[in-house]
Amino acid sequence: MKLIPLFKCRDMPEAVTFYTRILDFSVKYPQATANDWVIDLVNGVAELQLTVLESDTLFGSVANIRVLDVDALFQYYVARGLDTSSKENSPVHQGPIDQSWGTREFYVTDSDGNTLRFCQPITT
C-alpha cells in the first residue's frame, strides 16, 4: 500500500505555488492547471493531492491509499465486518468502481468523517 494524503486548501493557485516553488514538489500530470479542483503533486517518492475546500465546516481528513488489488481488499474488509449501510447512496462506498480519472476505487469513512480512498490504477 502507498498512502497519499489529500490536503484541503482555500486557494488552489496559492497552494500550488507554495508546494512547487518552496517545497520543490512538481505537478504530476502535465495537463493539470491551478484552476482544477484536485491536483496531484510529487517530490521523489512522496506524493500528495490538493483539493479546493468546499466548506469551512467540513470535518475529517482524506487519504488515498494505492493498492495492488482493490477488489480483493474490499472483499477482505467486508469479510472482517466492514458495514457499508451508512453510505447506501454512495456507490464508491458500496464497492470498487472505475473512476473517469483512471483509477478503480472504494472508500471507507469512519465515524469521525475521515475517509480512506483505496485506489488501483486501471490498466487497459
Protein Blocks (a to p, Z undefined) as FASTA:
>chain_A
ZZddddddfblmlmmmmmmmmnopacfblkbcfkbmbdcddehjbccdddddfbfkbgcd
ddddddfblmlmmmmmmmnopafklmmmlmklnoccddfkopacdddddfkopacddddd
ddZZ
